[in-house]
């Protein structure tokens, strides 16, 4: 019989208690984002970004997918109903924060002109790529 792992609520809240992790969640929003965009937008070294993403994965709120050399991250609803609601409200409240708004604007600009940000060849987040194409940028 398989043993089910219990959701770690304290780890979940600890994950939300870090500004870098909140910025990562904000950038993911409703889309899947390649780690290279996080590095570029946040201006942090790749190992630091990867450690924070691993923390979010272990806290049950982010999933990862590899595509060739690229790692893509997406927000995933935690299995705990209360935690899922807290995450949803947290993401909603981040939309009003100026730092978070600036991060999202930089992500959009980076997606619309990847050569300017040393991101040529990097896979674009789907929602941002669509909005850039629709805006005619």
Secondary structure, DSSP 8 states (H G I E B T S, - for coil): --------HHHHHHHHT-HHHHHHHHHHTTS-EEHHHHHHHHT--HHHHHHHHHHHHHTTSEEEEEETTEEEEEE---SSHHHHHHHHHHHHHHTT-HHHHHHHHHHHHHHHTGGGGT-TT----HHHHHHHHHHT-
